Amino acid sequence: TPIMLGDTKLAKDYSRRLFEEGVFAMALGFPTVPRDLARIRVMMSAALTKADIDYGLERFRKVGRELGVI
């Protein structure tokens, strides 16, 4: 599931901060994806519990606010 951010540096910063918070979401930027279409890739799984998803969403909110995305 892509989380579109546009800017490669922002995607890398977001990915790094998420990792520090215990969430793995790979940053993808140019040349892997076209310029200005950088994103974070999130891998969902049927093995995730509701608690896992809630934890991840809260970390996405926290980091998104820190970085001015939300």
C-alpha positions in Angstrom: 0.0 0.0 0.0 1.7 3.2 -1.1 1.6 6.4 1.1 2.3 9.1 -1.5 4.6 11.9 -0.2 6.2 13.3 -3.4 9.5 14.4 -2.0 12.2 11.8 -1.7 13.9 13.4 1.4 10.5 13.5 3.2 9.8 9.9 2.3 13.2 8.8 3.7 12.8 10.9 6.9 9.3 9.6 7.4 10.5 6.0 6.9 13.5 6.5 9.3 11.3 8.0 12.0 8.7 5.3 11.7 11.5 2.7 12.1 12.6 4.5 15.3 9.0 4.1 16.5 8.9 0.4 15.7 7.1 0.5 12.3 8.8 -0.7 9.1 7.7 1.2 6.0 10.2 1.3 3.1 10.8 4.7 1.5 10.9 4.6 -2.4 12.2 7.6 -4.4 13.8 8.3 -7.7 15.1 6.4 -9.7 12.9 3.5 -8.3 9.8 5.6 -8.8 9.4 8.7 -11.1 10.6 12.1 -9.8 8.2 13.8 -7.4 6.3 10.5 -6.8 8.3 9.4 -3.7 6.3 7.2 -1.3 6.4 4.9 1.6 5.5 1.3 1.0 3.4 -0.4 3.7 3.0 -4.1 3.7 -0.3 -5.3 5.2 -0.8 -8.9 6.3 -3.7 -11.0 7.5 -1.4 -12.0 10.4 -1.6 -8.4 11.8 -3.9 -8.0 14.8 -6.2 -5.0 15.4 -3.7 -3.9 18.1 -0.8 -4.0 15.5 -2.8 -1.9 13.0 -3.8 0.6 15.7 -0.2 0.9 16.8 1.0 1.5 13.3 -1.7 4.1 12.6 -0.9 6.0 15.8 2.8 6.0 14.8 2.0 7.3 11.3 -0.1 10.1 12.9 2.7 11.0 15.3 5.4 11.1 12.8 3.2 12.7 10.1 2.5 15.6 12.6 6.2 15.9 13.5 7.1 16.2 9.8 4.2 18.6 8.9 2.6 16.0 6.6 -0.6 15.9 8.7 
